[in-house]
Structure formats: C-alpha cells, structure tokens
C-alpha cells in the first residue's frame, strides 16, 4: 500500500463522520436516542466481523485482551454512542460536532501520560489552533463575537444545557476508548476487536431501548416507522459512518502516533461543510473558511511537530505510513 493511499484511508473515517451526524439528526424526530444508537452499532458490528472473516482474519480475542475488550466496548460502544445520540437529540449537528471534535486534546493528554508520546510546544499550539478552528466552523458568529462580553446568554442560550453536557461526555468517552483500543488489540486483530466491541457495546443499548419503550408510554416506538429515505440515512450512518469509519479508525489508532492521528478529527466539520457546499449548494461564510484554514493548519502543525521543534534531528517516519 502506497503512502498516498494510506493517507486517503486515514482521512476517510473523518469524512464519513462529518456527514453521519447530519444523517442521524432528522431520525431522532421519530425514534429514541437509544434506538438510533443500537441501530447504528449492531449492523455495523456484524458487517465488520463478516468482512474480517472473509479477509481471513482471526476473530478470536486473546485471553489477555478480553477484559480490555469489555472495557473498550462499554466505554466507546455503549457509553459513547448513547451519549452521542442523547446529546444530538437536543443539540444541533454543527455544535455537537464541535464538542465531539474536542477529543484530540484529551487523547493527546492520555497518550502523553500512558504511552510517553511527545507533544512539545508546536504540538500544543496545533491542538489549540484546531479547537479554535472547529469553534469557527460550528459556532454561530454572533455567539463568538459576544462570547467574552455576554457569553451564550447573548443569544438566549444556556452555556451548559443538557445537550452540550451529553456531547462533552461523549467526547471524553471516545478519547478514553481510543486509548483502550490499544490495550484491547495487543494480542488480537484490531479489526476483529473493533467488530466485537461494537457488538458487545450495542447490546446494553438494545436492552435499554426495549426498557424505555416498555416503561414509558410516551416514548418513541422501539421500531420506528421510517420512510425508505430515512432507512437509507440509518444505513449510511451504520454501514459507512460506523462499520467502515470505525474499522479504519481503530486499525490506525492501534498502530499510529495517537496524537497525530486523532488530530485529523479536526477535519471532520471541514468535510461536513464541503459536503454541503458540493452536494447541497450551500455557501460557506467567511468565518467558516477561516475555521477550515485553522483546522488544516492545526493538523499540519501536530503531524510535523517533531520536525518543526527540532529541525536538526531527522524525524523517523511514522509507523502508520510505512508500506
């Protein structure tokens, strides 16, 4: 595999995630968040496991990885997907994406503590630049202009409403899950581990969805009455936005420099905006163009942080880019 193809595959999960949340948002009008969460995870898990088997990969999980797999499944599968769907119910897809995409900073802190990954001032500058970029991409311009004077109350918003809190919790869960995937795939195939973690993590969401339907008469039905278009959106979020995206993401996350790879998350809202620009003929505001430039600059700084900080020393090629 050439380095160029690897870069395209590394970028693909973030491009898919950039549109998956937009696909899920309208489905929440007629289905509960737990229903959306398990419908996204379980079909994706089966697809990943079938593809892994067809590729001749071992689906067995080493005994030393099983407890880590359970923790990985509960944190990144059950907790993350549940919090994401619940937060998306009361938060716009744009703002939700901004909050979710803050997780590279958390991953960098965890990778530095657990794996000794060097960040240095250039890397920290890139992380902060990326956070500023996604804020420009997802937050309303009036809110940014009045933030320092009035805060969110300038728009009649509450700074820590339930939706934002759920999304921040989802960002923390994904950051922890990204680190756990390394421990869960030390002696097992990372693609198979990704499939098992989605399958195990989806079961509590399925049980929770059944329980909510039984206990709350006002809750949305367990099996939503969707149109063919809505089922198509759900299939996209599950098979492409989960099966393919998570399979690639955790395969690279188990082998790459975590700080540099997860920094590509800053490009997720960029892909979402480009999709709207090309397919829906939407126009980008100047602030969004500026945010896109900041996000691209942050990825460049983070992935070149060693070379820029110590130019006299040769930089080893990241292991995820070797053929």
C-alpha positions as CSV (number, residue, x, y, z in Angstrom):
1,X,0.0,0.0,0.0
2,X,1.4,3.4,-1.0
3,X,1.7,6.2,1.5
4,X,-0.7,8.3,-0.6
5,X,-3.4,5.5,-0.3
6,X,-2.8,5.2,3.4
7,X,-3.3,9.0,3.9
8,X,-6.6,8.7,2.0
9,X,-7.7,5.8,4.1
10,X,-6.7,7.7,7.3
11,X,-8.8,10.7,6.2
12,X,-11.8,8.6,5.2
13,X,-13.2,7.9,8.7
14,X,-13.4,11.7,9.4
15,X,-15.0,12.4,6.1
16,X,-17.7,9.8,6.9
17,X,-18.2,11.1,10.5
18,X,-18.6,14.6,9.1
19,X,-21.9,13.6,7.4
20,X,-23.1,10.7,9.7
21,X,-24.3,13.1,12.5
22,X,-26.2,15.1,9.9
23,X,-27.8,11.9,8.7
24,X,-28.8,10.8,12.2
25,X,-30.2,14.2,13.4
26,X,-33.6,14.0,11.5
27,X,-34.1,10.4,12.5
28,X,-34.4,11.5,16.2
29,X,-37.7,13.1,15.5
30,X,-39.4,9.7,15.2
31,X,-37.0,7.4,17.2
32,X,-35.4,7.5,20.6
33,X,-31.7,8.1,21.1
34,X,-31.1,4.6,22.4
35,X,-32.8,3.2,19.3
36,X,-30.6,5.2,17.0
37,X,-27.5,4.1,19.0
38,X,-28.1,0.4,18.8
39,X,-29.3,0.5,15.2
40,X,-26.1,2.2,14.3
41,X,-23.8,-0.2,16.2
42,X,-25.2,-3.7,15.8
43,X,-25.5,-3.9,12.0
44,X,-22.1,-2.2,11.8
45,X,-20.6,-4.8,14.1
46,X,-21.9,-7.7,12.0
47,X,-20.6,-6.1,8.9
48,X,-17.1,-5.6,10.3
49,X,-17.0,-9.2,11.6
50,X,-18.1,-10.7,8.3
51,X,-15.6,-8.6,6.3
52,X,-12.8,-9.6,8.8
53,X,-13.7,-13.2,8.4
54,X,-13.8,-13.0,4.6
55,X,-10.4,-11.4,4.7
56,X,-9.1,-14.4,6.6
57,X,-8.6,-12.5,9.8
58,X,-8.8,-14.3,13.1
59,X,-12.0,-13.4,15.1
60,X,-10.6,-14.9,18.3
61,X,-9.7,-12.5,21.1
62,X,-6.6,-13.3,23.1
63,X,-7.4,-14.1,26.8
64,X,-5.2,-11.2,27.9
65,X,-7.3,-8.8,25.8
66,X,-10.7,-9.8,26.9
67,X,-11.1,-7.6,29.9
68,X,-9.7,-4.7,28.0
69,X,-12.2,-5.5,25.2
70,X,-15.1,-5.4,27.6
71,X,-13.9,-2.0,29.0
72,X,-13.4,-0.8,25.4
73,X,-16.9,-2.0,24.4
74,X,-18.7,-0.4,27.4
75,X,-16.8,2.9,27.1
76,X,-16.6,3.5,23.4
77,X,-19.6,1.4,22.3
78,X,-22.3,1.7,24.9
79,X,-21.3,5.0,26.7
80,X,-20.1,7.0,23.7
81,X,-22.8,6.1,21.3
82,X,-25.5,6.5,23.9
83,X,-24.2,9.9,25.0
84,X,-23.8,11.0,21.3
85,X,-27.3,10.1,20.3
86,X,-28.8,11.6,23.5
87,X,-26.8,14.8,23.0
88,X,-27.7,15.1,19.3
89,X,-31.4,15.0,20.3
90,X,-31.1,18.4,22.0
91,X,-28.1,19.9,20.2
92,X,-27.6,21.0,16.6
93,X,-25.4,18.8,14.5
94,X,-22.9,21.6,14.0
95,X,-22.4,22.4,17.7
96,X,-22.5,18.8,18.5
97,X,-19.7,18.1,16.0
98,X,-17.6,21.0,17.6
99,X,-17.9,19.4,21.1
100,X,-17.2,15.9,19.9
101,X,-14.2,17.1,17.9
102,X,-12.6,18.4,21.0
103,X,-11.5,14.9,21.9
104,X,-8.0,15.1,20.2
105,X,-6.8,17.3,23.1
106,X,-8.0,14.6,25.6
107,X,-6.3,11.9,23.6
108,X,-3.1,13.8,23.5
109,X,-3.1,14.2,27.3
110,X,-3.8,10.4,27.7
111,X,-1.2,9.4,25.1
112,X,1.4,11.5,26.8
113,X,0.7,10.0,30.2
114,X,0.3,6.4,29.2
115,X,2.5,5.9,26.1
116,X,5.0,8.8,26.5
117,X,4.2,10.4,23.2
118,X,6.0,13.7,22.8
119,X,3.8,16.7,22.1
120,X,6.1,19.7,22.6
121,X,5.0,23.4,22.2
122,X,4.4,23.1,18.5
123,X,2.0,20.2,19.1
124,X,0.2,22.0,21.8
125,X,-0.1,25.1,19.5
126,X,-1.6,22.9,16.9
127,X,-4.2,21.3,19.3
128,X,-5.3,24.8,20.4
129,X,-5.4,26.0,16.8
130,X,-7.6,23.0,15.9
131,X,-10.0,23.8,18.8
132,X,-10.2,27.4,17.6
133,X,-10.9,26.2,14.0
134,X,-13.8,23.9,14.9
135,X,-15.3,26.6,17.0
136,X,-15.2,28.9,14.0
137,X,-16.7,26.1,11.9
138,X,-19.6,25.1,14.2
139,X,-20.5,28.0,16.5
140,X,-22.7,30.9,15.4
141,X,-20.8,34.1,14.5
142,X,-22.8,36.3,16.9
143,X,-22.0,33.9,19.8
144,X,-18.3,34.2,19.0
145,X,-18.4,38.0,18.8
146,X,-20.2,38.4,22.1
147,X,-18.7,35.5,23.9
148,X,-16.2,37.4,26.1
149,X,-18.8,40.1,27.0
150,X,-22.1,38.3,27.4
151,X,-21.4,34.6,27.0
152,X,-24.1,32.3,25.4
153,X,-26.8,34.4,27.1
154,X,-26.3,36.9,24.3
155,X,-28.3,34.5,22.1
156,X,-30.7,33.4,24.8
157,X,-28.8,30.2,25.2
158,X,-27.7,28.4,28.4
159,X,-24.0,27.8,28.5
160,X,-24.2,24.2,29.8
161,X,-27.6,22.9,28.7
162,X,-28.2,19.2,28.7
163,X,-27.3,18.7,25.1
164,X,-23.8,20.2,25.4
165,X,-23.1,18.3,28.6
166,X,-24.0,15.0,26.9
167,X,-21.8,15.8,23.9
168,X,-18.8,16.7,26.1
169,X,-19.3,13.4,28.0
170,X,-19.3,11.6,24.6
171,X,-16.0,13.4,23.7
172,X,-14.4,12.1,26.9
173,X,-15.8,8.6,26.3
174,X,-14.4,8.5,22.8
175,X,-11.0,9.8,23.9
176,X,-10.7,7.1,26.6
177,X,-12.0,4.5,24.1
178,X,-9.3,5.4,21.6
179,X,-6.7,4.7,24.2
180,X,-8.4,1.5,25.4
181,X,-8.3,0.1,21.8
182,X,-4.6,-0.2,22.0
183,X,-4.8,-2.4,25.1
184,X,-7.7,-4.4,23.7
185,X,-5.7,-5.3,20.5
186,X,-2.3,-6.1,21.9
187,X,-2.6,-9.8,21.0
188,X,-5.7,-9.7,18.8
189,X,-6.6,-8.4,15.4
190,X,-7.7,-4.8,15.7
191,X,-10.4,-5.1,13.0
192,X,-12.0,-8.1,14.8
193,X,-11.7,-6.2,18.1
194,X,-13.5,-3.2,16.6
195,X,-16.3,-5.5,15.4
196,X,-16.6,-7.3,18.8
197,X,-16.6,-4.0,20.7
198,X,-19.5,-2.6,18.7
199,X,-21.4,-5.9,19.1
200,X,-20.9,-6.1,22.8
201,X,-21.4,-2.3,23.3
202,X,-24.6,-2.4,21.3
203,X,-26.4,-5.0,23.4
204,X,-26.9,-2.7,26.5
205,X,-28.2,0.0,24.2
206,X,-30.7,-2.5,22.7
207,X,-31.9,-3.6,26.1
208,X,-32.1,0.0,27.3
209,X,-34.2,0.9,24.2
210,X,-36.6,-2.0,25.0
211,X,-36.8,-1.0,28.6
212,X,-37.6,2.6,27.8
213,X,-40.4,1.6,25.4
214,X,-42.0,-0.7,27.9
215,X,-41.7,1.7,30.9
216,X,-42.6,5.0,29.3
217,X,-45.8,5.1,27.3
218,X,-44.8,8.5,25.8
219,X,-41.5,7.2,24.5
220,X,-40.9,6.8,20.8
221,X,-41.7,3.3,19.5
222,X,-39.0,0.6,19.6
223,X,-39.2,0.0,15.8
224,X,-39.7,3.4,14.1
225,X,-42.0,3.8,11.1
226,X,-39.4,5.4,8.8
227,X,-39.7,6.1,5.1
228,X,-37.3,4.4,2.7
229,X,-35.2,7.6,2.7
230,X,-34.9,7.6,6.5
231,X,-33.9,3.9,6.5
232,X,-31.3,4.9,3.9
233,X,-29.9,7.5,6.2
234,X,-29.8,5.0,9.0
235,X,-28.0,2.5,6.8
236,X,-25.5,5.2,5.8
237,X,-24.8,6.1,9.5
238,X,-24.4,2.4,10.4
239,X,-22.5,0.8,7.5
240,X,-20.4,3.7,6.3
241,X,-20.4,6.1,9.3
242,X,-19.7,3.2,11.8
243,X,-18.6,-0.1,10.2
244,X,-16.2,1.4,7.7
245,X,-15.2,4.5,9.6
246,X,-14.6,2.8,13.0
247,X,-12.9,-0.2,11.4
248,X,-10.4,2.1,9.7
249,X,-10.1,4.5,12.7
250,X,-9.3,1.9,15.3
251,X,-7.0,0.0,12.9
252,X,-4.8,3.1,12.5
253,X,-5.2,4.1,16.2
254,X,-3.8,0.8,17.3
255,X,-0.6,1.4,15.2
256,X,-0.1,5.1,14.7
257,X,1.0,8.0,16.8
258,X,-2.2,8.7,18.7
259,X,-1.8,12.4,19.0
260,X,-1.0,13.0,15.3
261,X,-3.7,10.6,14.0
262,X,-6.6,11.8,16.2
263,X,-5.7,15.4,15.3
264,X,-7.3,14.5,11.9
265,X,-10.6,14.7,13.8
266,X,-10.3,18.5,13.5
267,X,-11.1,17.9,9.8
268,X,-14.5,16.3,10.5
269,X,-16.5,19.5,10.3
270,X,-14.5,20.6,7.3
271,X,-15.7,17.5,5.4
272,X,-19.2,18.2,6.6
273,X,-19.2,21.7,5.2
274,X,-17.5,20.7,1.9
275,X,-20.3,18.1,1.5
276,X,-22.9,20.7,1.9
277,X,-21.0,23.0,-0.5
278,X,-20.7,20.4,-3.2
279,X,-23.9,18.5,-2.9
280,X,-26.4,20.9,-1.4
281,X,-25.0,24.1,-3.0
282,X,-24.6,25.7,0.4
283,X,-22.3,28.7,0.8
284,X,-19.6,28.9,3.4
285,X,-19.4,32.1,5.5
286,X,-16.0,33.9,5.8
287,X,-15.8,32.7,9.4
288,X,-16.2,29.1,8.2
289,X,-13.5,29.5,5.6
290,X,-11.2,30.9,8.3
291,X,-12.0,27.9,10.6
292,X,-11.2,25.5,7.8
293,X,-7.8,27.1,7.3
294,X,-7.2,26.9,11.1
295,X,-8.2,23.2,11.2
296,X,-5.9,22.3,8.2
297,X,-3.1,24.3,9.8
298,X,-3.5,22.5,13.1
299,X,-3.2,19.1,11.5
300,X,-0.1,20.2,9.7
301,X,1.5,21.5,13.0
302,X,0.6,18.4,15.0
303,X,1.8,15.9,12.5
304,X,5.1,17.8,11.8
305,X,5.6,18.8,15.5
306,X,8.9,16.9,15.9
307,X,10.4,18.2,12.7
308,X,9.4,21.8,13.4
309,X,10.5,21.7,17.0
310,X,13.9,20.1,16.4
311,X,14.8,20.6,12.7
312,X,18.4,19.5,13.2
313,X,17.3,15.9,14.1
314,X,15.9,13.6,11.5
315,X,12.3,12.7,12.0
316,X,11.5,9.0,11.8
317,X,8.7,8.0,9.5
318,X,5.5,7.3,11.5
319,X,4.9,3.6,11.6
320,X,1.3,4.0,10.2
321,X,2.7,5.5,7.0
322,X,5.2,2.7,6.1
323,X,4.1,0.3,3.4
